[in-house]
Amino acid sequence: MPEAIVRISEIQLKDLKNTKYGKIEMPSYAEKNYFSDQADLLGIYGQNGSGKTAVIEAMDIIQTLLAGKSLPEDTVHFISEESGTCSITVKFLIRFPDQSILAEYTAQFKRVTSHSMEISRETLSTAIWNGTRFDSKKTLMDYSLSPDGPAFAPKYRYEALSKSGEDIRVNLSVAKKLAQKNTASFLFSQESRSIFLSAPEHITQDYAPVIEAIYQYSSFNLFVISSAHSGSISMNSRLPFAFRLNLGGRIAKGDLMIRLDDPSVISKEQFQLVNQIIEDMNLVLSSMIPGLTIGIHNFGEQLRENGTPGYRIQLISRRGEVVIPLKYESEGIIKIISVLNVMMCVYNQPSMCLIIDELDSGIYEYLLGEILSIFEKGAKGQLIFTSHNLRALEMIHKRSILFSTANPANRYIRLQNVKSNNNLRDLYLRSITLGGQPEEIYEETDSVEIGRAFRRAGKAVPYDKQD
């Protein structure tokens, strides 16, 4: 299978949480700079509860589906109460050695009960680059829950695939039932992919390489980090190392949890991973936070609960001759350490993408601005983030900033009438107060009414009087 560079071009949400409709275009796609290997940054800003985190959660769902995994049960709570259905559409620009394709994947979801849901439909379509533009979109596969008829449409593709082997129809039927049972993607499940990849190339050449390229991308190059990732850091209990390492013959990717509050007992393989992660990131960490490096204090070998040998370790930080447990460093430093390996990958590889909620959490605003500016000037991959700190508005180009609105039917916009000499931060704050944008970007609050509410609450809630 040819190696491909995959990048996100566009994300659309329909009836997801409090977003009736929202469309997000990556800067390169919005400006039709389709084949750039330069940084593609997108910061999402807006009022609390205005749909910023919905983007992160939607991409977490999509990554789970594209990697062939089962959706967690609580996914049902993302479906709009009003409509009972929702959908997520993601466009990917895929660059194979011999052609470039704009692939569009849509997943539709339906609530069955208050605690369960189903994937009601999946579609995959492509438009091929002809040298000057993308051709008209063509549907490759259309899967639905319909119990009758072929496993997927168009029918002629299904028939061609079915005739390529004796057991294909049965295997496709089994793959469909397993996808339904596991609340997983049919198109990207291991069972379906094995069928598409093992069939004669002339039958599946339109869609098998596309499905495999997106699967490999979501499995190894796409990182979606929610605020829950930082929760254990805030509690000072665990450090989740998000990592992607090339271990020679294979790629290792994931979240490696190491205790902060007490020494951890980890396997020999995990010990090797932590050593490599730390060795690589110290090259960058000491330049971001002068004089700081991290390391491992190894207490020696110890049997793990399952009887296999491991190591008992504690993470430490070093500043010159001073060595302390890492848990005593600030939350912002630990937050940077937890994602630094992935950020290094995004900086150096065009097919890497980091999507992270509340990037600014605990990070000094000047350092945040410096990191984003460095990425915009020199990175190759994609970074999508939400933030409340407005420093980024002064540091990166206006095309890289998106704002959530008070209108759930048009949830995300770029500010209009931005002149080259405008300070985007000042313009944003002025737009909150005076308006002037196509959508309201802040649902007005009344400070007098807020104060009155606090006073009423004080009278209503009993409390113990001081002696």
N, C-alpha and C positions, 0 to 999 in steps of 0.2 A: 504494500500500500504506500503510495507516494507521501512524503512528508509535506505538511501544509502549515502555513501561517494562518491563524484564525484570530479575528478581532471582532469585538462587539461594535455594531454600527448604530443600532436603535433598540429601544425598549418601550413597549406599550402595555399599559395596565388598564383593565376594564373591570369595574365593580370589585376591586380588591380593597378590603377594609373600607376606609372612607374616601376612596378615590373612584369616582364613577368613570373617569377617563383621564389618562395622562400619557403623554408621549415625551420620551427623552431621546434626543439625538446626540451622539458623540460629536465633539467639535470637528474631527476629520470628515465625518459623514455629512454634517450640516454644511460644510464648506466644499464638499465634493472632492476632498483631497483623499481619495480612496486608498491609494497605495503607499501612503507615507509610513515609514518605519520610525517616525519621531513620536515623542510623547503625546498621549491623548488623555488629558486630564479633564475631569468633570466634577466640580463641587456643587452640591445641592444645599441651598440655604432656605430658611423660612421659619415661620412661626411654629411653636410647639403644636403637635397634632395636625399638621397640615400636609402630611403625606411623604415626608422625607424618608423615614424608615421603611415605608411601604416598598420603596424601590429595592432596598437591601433585602427585605424579606421575600419579595418576588423573585429576585435572582438566586436566593438560597433555595427556593422551591425548584427553579429551573435547573440549577446545578445538580440537585438531587435526581431529577428526572433524567437529565442528559447522561449522568453517570450510571444509569440503570438501577438506581436504588429505590427503595420504598419510601413514600412520603410518611412523615410522622402523623399520628392521629390528630394532633392539634391543628393541622393544616386547614381543617374545616372552618376554623374560627376566622380565617382570612377572607372567606367568602362573604360578600355583602348580604346582610340580613334582608334587605329589601328585595333584591333580585333572586337570591338563591343560587346564582351562578356567578362565575368570574372567569376571566381569561388573561393570559400573559403571552405576549408575542415578543420574540427577540430576533433581530436580524444580525447575521454574522457575515462578515466579509472573509471568504476563504480563498487563499492564494495557493494553488497547486503549482508545481513546476511548469505545467504546460497550459494552465488556464486559471482565470479568476472567476469566482462565483459569489453572488449575493444570496445567501440562504436565509429563509424565513421559517422559523419554527413557532407554532402556536399550540398552547395547551389550554383546554377548556375544562372547567371543574363544575361539578353540580353537587349541592347539598342533598343528601339522602335523608338523614335524620339530624337532630341537633348535635350528634356526636360522630357522624360519619359522612363521608363524601366519596365521590368517584371521579375519575378522569373520564369525562364524557366524550372527548374528541382530541385528536392530535393531527396536525397537518404539517407537512414539510414541503416547501416550494423553493425553487431557485430561479435566478435570472443570471444569464451568462454574459460576461463582459466581451464585447465584440471589437474592442480596440478604441472605441470612442464613447460608448455608453453601455449600460446594461440592457439586454434584450427584455422582452416582455416576460413577466413572471409565469412560470410553469409549475403546476402541482406535481410533485413527485409521489407523495404518499398521503393518503387521507384515511385515518383510522377512527372508527367510532365504536360505541358499545353495542351497536345493533346486533342482536343474536342471529339474525338471518343474513345470508349472502356471504361474500368472501371476507377474509380477515381484514383486508384493506382495499381501498380504491386508489387509482383507477383500475377497473376490472381487468383491462388488457395486461397491466403489469403483474397483477396477481396471477392471471392465467399463465403468463409466460414463465413466471417463477415456479408455479405449481408443476408445470410440465417438465421442469429440469431435473426432477428426482421423484422417486416413488413415494417417499414419506413426507414430502414437503407440506402437503395440505394438512396432514395430521400434526406435524410439528408446528405449523403456524397456528393451528387451532389451539394447541397446548400452550404456545407462547401467549396467545391472547387471553386465555383463561388464567394463566399465572399472573399476567400483568393486572388483570382485574382483581384477582384475589389479594395481591400484594400492594395494591394502589401504587403501581409503578408504571413507567412508560412502556408501551408496547414497541414503539419504533426503536428505542435505545436499550431495550432489555438484552441481557446476555443471550437469551434463547433466540430472539429475532436477529440480532447482529450476527450470530454464528451461521444462521440460515443465509442471510444476505451475502456474507463474505465467502461462504463455501460454494455458492452457486456459480455457474459459468459467468465469466466477466462480461461477456457481450449482453447478458440479460440484466445484470444489476449495475452496469457501469455508470448509469445516470445517478443512482442514489446511494449505493453501498459506500463509495469513497467519501461522500458528503457526510453520511451518518457516522462513519468511522472517524473522520476528522473532527467532528463536533464532539464525539464521545471522548477521544483522546484529549482534546482541549479542556473539556469540563473535568476530566479525571485528573489531569496533571498540571494544567496551566491556569485554571481559574480558581481564585480564592475569594470566598464570600465570608466576611467576618462581621458578625452581628455584635450588638452591645453585650450580649451574654458572654462573649469571649472575654470581655474586660471585667465581667462580674467577679470572677475568682481573684482577679488582681486587686480590685477594690476591697475585697474581703481579706486581702493579704494571706490567702491560703494556698493558691496554686498559680504557677506561671505556665500558660499555654504557649508553647513554641509553635508558631505556624511556620512550616518549612517545606522547601522543595529542594532536594539534593540529587545530583547525578552520581550514582554509585557504580559507575562503570557500565555494566550491562543493563542496568535498570534505573528508573526514576522512583525515588521515594518522596511521598507527599503526605502531609497530614497535619494534625495538631498533637504535639507531644506534651502531656501534662507532667510537670515536675512540681513537687511540693515546695512552698516557700516557708511555711510555718515550722516544719520539721524536716529532718533528712528523709530522702526518698530511697526506696529500694527498687532499682530498675534492672531490666535484663541487660545482658552483654551487648545485644544489638542496639538497644536504646542508648546505652552508655557511649557506644561508638558514634551514634547519630548526634547526641548532645555535644560530644567533643568536636565533631566536624562543624556543627552549626555555630558553636561559640568561636572556634578558630576563624571561620570565615567572617563572622559579624564583627569581631574585635577590630578588624581593619577599618571598618566604617565607624563603629561606635565611638572610638577614641577621638575621631575628628568632629563628631556631632556634640559630644559631651567631653571637652578636653580633659585628658588624664585618666578617663574611666575605661577600664576593661573588666570583663567578667570571666569567671573560671569555675572550676569544679573542685571542691574539697572531697577527696575520695577516702572514705573510712575503711575501705577494703571490701573483699568479697563477702557475700552473705547469701544464704539460701532464701529464695523467694517462697511465697505461700504455696505455690504449686510444686515446690521441690526442685526447681531448676536453679542453677547458679546465677547470681546477679551481683550488683554493686550497691553499696549504701553510700549515697552522695548528698552533698549540700551545695547549692549554688552560692557563689561569693562574688563580691565586687572588689576591685583593686583601684586605689588611687595612690600611686607612688608606692610607699612602703606600708600603707594602711590597707588592711584587708578586713572586711566585715561581711556578715551574711547579706545576701542580696535583698532579703525581705526588708532591710532597713533603708533601702534606697526609696526615692519618691515614687508615687504611683505613675507619674509621667514617664520616668526613666524605664520602669518595668514595662509600661505599655509599648514604648519604642522597641525595647528588646524583644517583646513577644511577636512583633511583626517585621522586624528588621530583615530577617533572611528573605522573606517574600518581597519586601521593597527592593532589596538588592537584585532579585531576579527580574522584577518589573523594570528596573532601571536599565538592565542590560539586554533584555530579550523582547522583541516586538510582539510575540504571541502570548506574553504573560499579562494577566489582568488581576488586579486587587480591587475588590469592592468592599468598603469598610464603613461601618456606622460609627459616628462620633469620633472621627479621626483626632479631633482636638482635645479629647477628654484627658485632662491632667497634663497636657503638653504646653510648655511656655509658648505664648503666642508669637514671640519673635522667632524662636526656633521653628515653629510650625510654618511661618511664612518663608523662612530660609529653605526648608526642606521642599516645599511646594515650588518655589522659584527654581531650585536646582533641578527638580524633576521636569519642569516645563522646558528648561533650556537643554537638558542633556539626556533625558530618559528615552527609551525606545518602546516601552509597553504602555498599558492603559491603567489608569487609576481613577476610580469612581469613589467619592466619599461624601458623607454628610458632615456638617459642622455647624456649630453655633458661633464660634470665634470668627469675627469679621476680618481678621488680618489677611486672609487669603484674597479678599476682594481688592486689596491694594497691591498684591504681589503677582497674581497671574492674570492672563488676558481675559477680557470680558466674554469671549467665546467659550471659556472654560467654566463659566459660572451659570448655574440655573437656579431659579427661585420657585419655591412652591407658592401656591396662591390660596385664596379663601374660596375659590370656586372649584368644587369637587368634579365638575364636568370638564374643566380645563386646568388640570392640577399643576402643570409645570410650564414656566415661560422663561425666556431671556428678556432682560430689560430692553426697552426700546428707547430711541433717541439718546443713545449714549455717544457722546462726542469723544474724540481722541484725547482731549485734555481733561475729561471728567475723571474725578475720583469715584470709582464704582461704589465704594463704601459710603461716601457722602450722598451719592445719588440714590442708593438703596434706602438709606435712612430718611432722606427727603421724600422719597416716593411713599414710604409708610405714612408719613405725616400729611403730605399734600396730594398724594395720588399722581395721576398723569400716566399710568401704565394701562395697558389694555385689560388687565384683570386686577382686582384688589389683592394686594400681596400681604395684607395684615388685617385680620378681623379685629376691629377696634375694641379696646377695653377701656373701661371708665375707672380711673384711679380713685375717684371719690366713692364710687359704688363698691370698689374692692375694700376700701377702708371701712365703709359702713358695714359690709358683710363681716369683716373681722370683729368689729365691735359687737354685732349681733351674736356672733358665735361665742364671744367671750361671756355674754350674759346667759346664753343657753347651756353652755357646758360647765358643769360644776367642777370646782377645784378646791384643794385643801388650802385653807388660809394659813398664813405664817403666824407664829406666835409673836 
